[in-house]
């Protein structure tokens, strides 16, 4: 990617010479990864329609930053280079990642980029000045730890968004100075999915799933403990076992896999399965469309599996890796209660059993562990963003919008 030019409009010391409409506040959207960018899109519309506000986007440093440029280009937004972003002042910055935030000059709101905070941190030094007097501790929960949130004895974010009140206890234990900055807002992703359930038939039609077929989504997170790393042969097995006249199988793979290995490589690795009828959901597509359209989800410990179960989709689980997930997280809860896929038994029989379990248990137990403020995230987050901006909240609150139905399927998925 070529270096982005330094922009003189709509930000910069001379920007007022060039802008058509002068904004009272400027918000920086800090996009570390495709997943983080997709999460931030759930909240940017809470302020971007305000005539007093100008939105600006930047690609932040990240090991998984590949794909962010394509995402931003698809959004038709103003993007500034990171080296310019750290030399400008903003009235608010929103992020769903942590790298480089201490370099920004703005009050920062940081959100989780998945279903709460579940994964234990990788590459942790094992020492923190905020726990047991600097003694060695277990790997902390990523995103709620001092290593992520503190620089030079200063808590970097001005607002730390939590989806569940239980996470505040983890934050207070791992990074006490940050606890007072926590905002228990609920989960905007879940709220939007719940608002979209009634459009299921439209999502299925957009995906090309006919009424007589059942959609089985196989979902994988990233990393060496993921389904993609450990159980990729499962795709071939599911395709072989399920009658294509009655079932459509789709693969939903974490963008960190797509952009960590390269889209062409991922497609090549799955070429045989695609030839056998696998629908492959592309990484820039809103993954929630596939989950909302699904009749069943076979998944690992990633967030997709949690969201699927929380909206009532029957789930078959492939297991939770020991020591990688917080035992109190919704990921761990689901891993314990969802039917576990047995490779020795017919897949169709197990899908039917998962459906009976989902019907009996319902979605409420999973939803209650995912968010402690269901349906409230947009109201709470909008109010918090305007507090940080120092502006009055305009107009009346509106609820979460449903996920848009893809207008054109071309290039969005491959069969």
C-alpha positions as CSV (number, residue, x, y, z in Angstrom):
1,X,0.0,0.0,0.0
2,X,1.4,3.4,-0.9
3,X,1.8,6.0,1.8
4,X,-1.3,8.2,2.3
5,X,-0.8,11.9,1.6
6,X,-1.0,14.3,4.4
7,X,-4.5,15.8,4.1
8,X,-5.3,19.5,4.5
9,X,-9.0,19.0,4.7
10,X,-11.2,18.3,6.7
11,X,-8.5,18.3,9.5
12,X,-5.3,20.2,9.9
13,X,-4.2,23.7,11.0
14,X,-5.4,25.2,7.7
15,X,-8.5,23.1,7.3
16,X,-10.9,26.1,7.9
17,X,-9.6,27.6,4.7
18,X,-10.9,24.7,2.6
19,X,-13.9,23.1,4.3
20,X,-17.4,23.9,3.0
21,X,-19.0,23.4,6.4
22,X,-17.1,23.9,9.6
23,X,-17.8,21.2,12.2
24,X,-17.8,22.0,15.9
25,X,-16.3,18.6,16.7
26,X,-14.1,16.1,14.9
27,X,-14.3,12.3,15.7
28,X,-11.4,9.9,14.7
29,X,-12.5,6.3,14.0
30,X,-9.4,4.2,14.8
31,X,-9.5,1.0,12.8
32,X,-7.0,-1.6,13.8
33,X,-8.4,-4.6,11.9
34,X,-11.3,-5.5,9.7
35,X,-13.1,-7.0,12.7
36,X,-12.6,-3.9,14.7
37,X,-13.8,-1.7,11.8
38,X,-17.0,-3.8,11.5
39,X,-17.6,-3.4,15.2
40,X,-17.2,0.3,15.1
41,X,-19.6,0.6,12.2
42,X,-22.3,-0.3,14.7
43,X,-21.8,2.9,16.6
44,X,-20.5,5.6,14.2
45,X,-24.0,6.4,13.0
46,X,-24.9,7.5,16.5
47,X,-23.0,10.8,15.8
48,X,-22.1,10.9,12.1
49,X,-25.5,12.4,11.1
50,X,-25.0,15.3,13.5
51,X,-24.4,18.5,11.5
52,X,-22.0,19.6,14.3
53,X,-19.7,16.5,13.8
54,X,-17.1,15.5,11.2
55,X,-15.9,11.9,11.1
56,X,-12.3,11.0,10.0
57,X,-10.9,7.4,9.8
58,X,-7.4,6.1,10.2
59,X,-5.7,2.7,9.9
60,X,-4.0,2.0,13.2
61,X,-0.9,-0.3,13.6
62,X,-1.8,-4.0,14.0
63,X,-0.4,-7.4,13.1
64,X,-3.8,-8.0,11.4
65,X,-4.1,-4.7,9.6
66,X,-4.2,-6.2,6.1
67,X,-7.7,-5.7,4.7
68,X,-8.4,-2.4,6.5
69,X,-7.6,-0.4,3.5
70,X,-10.1,-2.4,1.4
71,X,-12.7,-1.9,4.1
72,X,-12.2,1.8,4.4
73,X,-12.3,2.2,0.6
74,X,-15.6,0.4,0.5
75,X,-17.1,2.8,3.0
76,X,-16.3,6.1,1.1
77,X,-14.9,7.8,4.1
78,X,-12.1,10.3,4.7
79,X,-9.0,8.4,5.7
80,X,-5.9,10.0,7.1
81,X,-2.6,8.3,7.5
82,X,-1.6,7.1,11.0
83,X,1.4,9.5,11.1
84,X,-1.0,12.4,10.6
85,X,-3.6,11.1,13.1
86,X,-1.1,11.1,15.9
87,X,-0.2,14.7,15.1
88,X,-3.7,16.1,15.1
89,X,-6.1,16.9,17.9
90,X,-9.6,15.3,17.9
91,X,-12.6,15.8,20.2
92,X,-13.2,12.1,20.4
93,X,-11.5,8.9,19.1
94,X,-13.3,5.5,19.1
95,X,-11.5,2.2,18.8
96,X,-11.9,-1.5,19.2
97,X,-8.2,-2.2,19.6
98,X,-5.4,-0.9,21.7
99,X,-2.1,-0.6,19.8
100,X,-0.9,3.0,19.5
101,X,-3.8,4.6,21.4
102,X,-1.4,6.4,23.8
103,X,-0.1,8.3,20.8
104,X,-3.4,10.0,20.1
105,X,-4.5,13.4,21.3
106,X,-8.2,12.9,22.1
107,X,-10.5,11.4,24.7
108,X,-10.7,7.8,23.7
109,X,-13.6,5.4,23.9
110,X,-12.5,1.8,23.5
111,X,-14.9,-1.1,22.8
112,X,-14.5,-4.9,22.7
113,X,-14.2,-6.2,19.2
114,X,-16.0,-9.5,19.9
115,X,-18.5,-11.0,22.3
116,X,-17.3,-9.3,25.4
117,X,-13.8,-10.0,26.7
118,X,-13.0,-13.7,26.8
119,X,-9.6,-14.5,25.4
120,X,-6.5,-14.6,27.6
121,X,-3.7,-12.3,26.4
122,X,-0.9,-13.6,24.3
123,X,2.7,-12.6,24.7
124,X,2.0,-11.4,28.2
125,X,5.1,-10.4,30.2
126,X,3.5,-11.8,33.4
127,X,4.2,-8.7,35.5
128,X,1.9,-5.8,36.3
129,X,2.2,-3.0,38.8
130,X,-1.5,-3.2,39.6
131,X,-1.8,-6.8,40.8
132,X,-0.1,-8.5,43.7
133,X,2.5,-5.8,43.9
134,X,4.1,-6.7,40.6
135,X,4.3,-10.4,41.2
136,X,3.8,-12.9,38.4
137,X,0.2,-13.7,37.6
138,X,-1.9,-15.9,35.3
139,X,-2.3,-14.6,31.7
140,X,-4.9,-11.8,32.1
141,X,-8.1,-11.4,30.1
142,X,-7.3,-9.4,27.0
143,X,-8.6,-5.9,26.9
144,X,-9.2,-5.6,30.6
145,X,-5.5,-5.7,31.7
146,X,-3.0,-3.0,32.6
147,X,-0.7,-3.9,29.8
148,X,-3.4,-2.9,27.3
149,X,-4.9,0.0,29.1
150,X,-2.0,1.8,30.9
151,X,1.0,3.8,29.6
152,X,3.4,5.6,31.9
153,X,1.1,5.1,34.9
154,X,-1.8,6.7,33.0
155,X,-5.0,4.9,31.9
156,X,-5.2,5.8,28.2
157,X,-8.9,5.4,27.4
158,X,-11.3,8.0,28.8
159,X,-14.2,5.5,28.5
160,X,-13.9,1.7,28.6
161,X,-17.0,0.0,27.2
162,X,-18.1,-3.3,28.8
163,X,-21.0,-5.5,27.6
164,X,-21.7,-7.1,30.9
165,X,-21.5,-6.0,34.5
166,X,-19.4,-9.0,35.4
167,X,-16.5,-7.6,33.3
168,X,-16.2,-4.7,35.7
169,X,-15.1,-7.1,38.4
170,X,-12.4,-8.5,36.1
171,X,-11.3,-5.0,35.2
172,X,-11.1,-3.9,38.8
173,X,-9.0,-6.9,39.6
174,X,-6.6,-6.6,36.7
175,X,-6.4,-2.8,36.4
176,X,-8.0,-1.0,39.4
177,X,-7.3,2.5,38.1
178,X,-9.4,1.8,35.0
179,X,-12.5,0.5,36.8
180,X,-13.9,4.0,37.4
181,X,-13.8,4.7,33.7
182,X,-15.9,1.6,32.8
183,X,-19.3,2.0,31.1
184,X,-21.5,-1.1,31.1
185,X,-23.4,-0.4,27.9
186,X,-24.4,-3.9,26.7
187,X,-23.6,-5.2,23.2
188,X,-24.6,-3.2,20.1
189,X,-23.8,-6.1,17.8
190,X,-26.2,-8.4,19.7
191,X,-28.9,-5.7,19.8
192,X,-28.7,-5.2,16.0
193,X,-28.8,-9.0,15.4
194,X,-31.9,-9.3,17.6
195,X,-33.5,-6.5,15.8
196,X,-32.8,-8.3,12.5
197,X,-34.3,-11.7,13.3
198,X,-37.6,-10.9,11.6
199,X,-35.8,-10.4,8.3
200,X,-34.4,-13.9,8.2
201,X,-36.2,-14.9,5.0
202,X,-34.7,-11.8,3.3
203,X,-31.1,-12.8,4.3
204,X,-31.7,-16.3,3.1
205,X,-32.9,-15.1,-0.2
206,X,-29.9,-12.8,-0.6
207,X,-27.6,-15.8,0.1
208,X,-29.5,-17.9,-2.4
209,X,-30.7,-20.4,0.1
210,X,-34.0,-21.9,-1.2
211,X,-36.9,-22.6,1.2
212,X,-36.5,-26.4,0.9
213,X,-32.9,-26.3,2.1
214,X,-31.4,-25.9,5.5
215,X,-28.3,-23.6,5.9
216,X,-25.5,-25.0,8.0
217,X,-22.8,-22.4,8.8
218,X,-19.4,-23.7,9.9
219,X,-17.8,-20.8,11.9
220,X,-14.1,-20.5,12.8
221,X,-12.2,-18.0,14.8
222,X,-8.4,-17.5,14.2
223,X,-5.3,-18.9,15.8
224,X,-3.8,-22.4,16.4
225,X,-6.7,-23.5,18.6
226,X,-9.4,-22.6,16.0
227,X,-11.6,-24.9,14.0
228,X,-9.8,-23.7,10.8
229,X,-6.4,-24.8,12.3
230,X,-7.4,-28.0,14.0
231,X,-10.6,-29.3,12.2
232,X,-10.5,-28.1,8.6
233,X,-11.3,-31.6,7.4
234,X,-14.6,-31.1,9.2
235,X,-15.8,-29.1,6.2
236,X,-15.3,-32.0,3.8
237,X,-17.0,-34.4,6.2
238,X,-20.1,-32.2,6.7
239,X,-20.4,-31.7,2.9
240,X,-20.1,-35.5,2.3
241,X,-22.6,-36.4,4.9
242,X,-25.4,-33.9,4.2
243,X,-27.6,-34.2,1.2
244,X,-27.0,-31.1,-1.0
245,X,-30.7,-31.2,-2.1
246,X,-31.7,-30.5,1.5
247,X,-28.7,-28.7,3.0
248,X,-26.4,-25.8,2.0
249,X,-23.1,-25.6,3.9
250,X,-21.4,-22.2,4.3
251,X,-18.0,-21.4,5.8
252,X,-17.6,-18.3,7.9
253,X,-14.0,-17.7,8.7
254,X,-12.5,-15.0,10.9
255,X,-11.0,-12.1,8.9
256,X,-7.6,-12.6,10.7
257,X,-7.4,-15.9,8.9
258,X,-8.3,-14.3,5.5
259,X,-5.9,-11.4,5.8
260,X,-3.2,-13.2,7.8
261,X,-2.7,-15.8,5.1
262,X,-4.1,-14.0,2.1
263,X,-7.6,-14.3,0.5
264,X,-6.2,-16.1,-2.5
265,X,-4.5,-18.7,-0.3
266,X,-7.6,-19.2,1.8
267,X,-9.7,-19.8,-1.3
268,X,-7.0,-22.2,-2.6
269,X,-7.0,-24.2,0.6
270,X,-10.8,-24.5,0.4
271,X,-10.9,-25.2,-3.4
272,X,-11.8,-28.8,-3.0
273,X,-14.7,-28.0,-0.6
274,X,-15.9,-25.2,-2.8
275,X,-16.0,-27.6,-5.7
276,X,-18.1,-29.9,-3.6
277,X,-20.7,-27.1,-3.0
278,X,-19.3,-25.1,0.0
279,X,-20.5,-21.5,0.1
280,X,-17.6,-19.3,1.2
281,X,-18.5,-16.0,2.9
282,X,-16.0,-13.3,1.9
283,X,-14.3,-11.4,4.7
284,X,-15.7,-7.9,4.1
285,X,-19.2,-9.2,4.0
286,X,-21.2,-8.6,7.2
287,X,-20.9,-12.0,8.8
288,X,-24.1,-11.6,10.7
289,X,-26.2,-12.0,7.5
290,X,-25.0,-15.7,7.4
291,X,-25.7,-16.3,11.1
292,X,-29.2,-14.7,10.9
293,X,-30.0,-16.9,7.8
294,X,-28.6,-20.1,9.4
295,X,-30.6,-23.1,10.6
296,X,-27.6,-24.5,12.4
297,X,-24.1,-23.3,13.3
298,X,-21.2,-25.6,13.9
299,X,-18.6,-23.5,15.6
300,X,-15.6,-23.1,17.9
301,X,-14.8,-20.8,20.8
302,X,-15.1,-17.6,18.6
303,X,-17.6,-14.9,19.1
304,X,-19.7,-16.0,16.1
305,X,-20.8,-19.1,17.9
306,X,-21.9,-17.1,20.9
307,X,-23.9,-14.6,18.9
308,X,-25.6,-17.5,17.0
309,X,-26.7,-19.2,20.2
310,X,-27.8,-15.9,21.8
311,X,-30.3,-15.2,19.0
312,X,-31.6,-18.8,19.1
313,X,-29.7,-20.6,16.3
314,X,-29.0,-24.2,17.3
315,X,-25.3,-24.7,17.9
316,X,-23.0,-27.7,17.7
317,X,-19.7,-26.9,19.4
318,X,-16.3,-28.3,18.6
319,X,-14.8,-27.6,22.1
320,X,-13.1,-24.8,24.1
321,X,-9.3,-24.8,24.3
322,X,-8.0,-25.3,27.8
323,X,-6.5,-22.2,29.3
324,X,-7.3,-19.9,26.4
325,X,-10.7,-18.6,27.5
326,X,-11.9,-16.9,30.7
327,X,-14.0,-19.4,32.6
328,X,-16.7,-16.8,33.3
329,X,-17.1,-15.7,29.7
330,X,-20.1,-16.4,27.5
331,X,-17.7,-18.4,25.2
332,X,-16.8,-20.7,28.1
333,X,-20.5,-21.0,29.2
334,X,-21.6,-22.0,25.7
335,X,-18.8,-24.5,25.4
336,X,-20.0,-26.2,28.6
337,X,-23.7,-26.3,27.8
338,X,-24.0,-26.7,24.0
339,X,-23.9,-30.1,22.4
340,X,-20.4,-31.0,21.4
341,X,-19.8,-32.4,17.9
342,X,-18.8,-36.0,17.9
343,X,-16.8,-36.9,14.8
344,X,-17.8,-40.6,15.1
345,X,-21.6,-39.9,14.9
346,X,-23.6,-38.8,11.8
347,X,-23.7,-35.0,11.6
348,X,-27.4,-34.8,10.6
349,X,-28.5,-36.6,13.8
350,X,-26.4,-34.2,15.9
351,X,-27.8,-31.2,14.2
352,X,-31.3,-32.4,15.0
353,X,-30.3,-32.9,18.6
354,X,-28.8,-29.4,18.8
355,X,-32.2,-28.0,17.5
356,X,-34.0,-29.8,20.3
357,X,-31.6,-28.5,22.9
358,X,-32.0,-24.9,21.6
359,X,-35.8,-25.2,21.6
360,X,-35.8,-26.5,25.1
361,X,-33.3,-24.1,26.6
362,X,-34.0,-21.0,24.5
363,X,-31.7,-18.1,23.8
364,X,-32.2,-16.2,27.1
365,X,-29.4,-17.9,29.1
366,X,-26.8,-17.2,26.5
367,X,-28.0,-13.7,25.9
368,X,-27.9,-12.9,29.7
369,X,-24.2,-13.9,29.8
370,X,-23.4,-11.9,26.6
371,X,-25.0,-8.6,27.8
372,X,-26.4,-7.3,31.0
373,X,-28.2,-4.5,29.2
374,X,-30.0,-6.1,26.3
375,X,-31.5,-3.6,23.9
376,X,-29.9,-0.6,25.6
377,X,-26.4,-0.4,24.0
378,X,-27.3,2.3,21.4
379,X,-28.9,4.6,24.0
380,X,-26.1,4.2,26.5
381,X,-23.3,4.5,24.0
382,X,-24.8,7.5,22.2
383,X,-25.2,9.3,25.5
384,X,-21.6,8.5,26.5
385,X,-20.2,9.6,23.1
386,X,-21.9,13.0,23.4
387,X,-20.7,13.3,27.0
388,X,-17.1,12.9,25.8
389,X,-17.7,15.3,22.9
390,X,-19.1,17.9,25.3
391,X,-22.3,18.3,23.2
392,X,-26.0,18.0,24.0
393,X,-27.6,14.8,22.7
394,X,-29.8,15.9,19.7
395,X,-33.2,14.6,18.9
396,X,-34.9,11.5,20.2
397,X,-33.3,8.1,20.8
398,X,-33.9,5.4,18.2
399,X,-33.3,1.7,18.7
400,X,-30.8,-0.5,17.0
401,X,-31.2,-0.7,13.2
402,X,-31.6,-4.2,11.6
403,X,-28.6,-5.4,9.5
404,X,-29.0,-4.3,5.9
405,X,-29.9,-7.1,3.4
406,X,-27.1,-7.3,0.9
407,X,-28.3,-5.7,-2.3
408,X,-26.0,-7.5,-4.6
409,X,-24.6,-11.0,-3.9
410,X,-22.0,-10.9,-6.6
411,X,-18.5,-11.2,-5.1
412,X,-19.9,-11.5,-1.6
413,X,-19.7,-15.3,-1.4
414,X,-18.6,-18.1,-3.6
415,X,-20.3,-21.4,-4.2
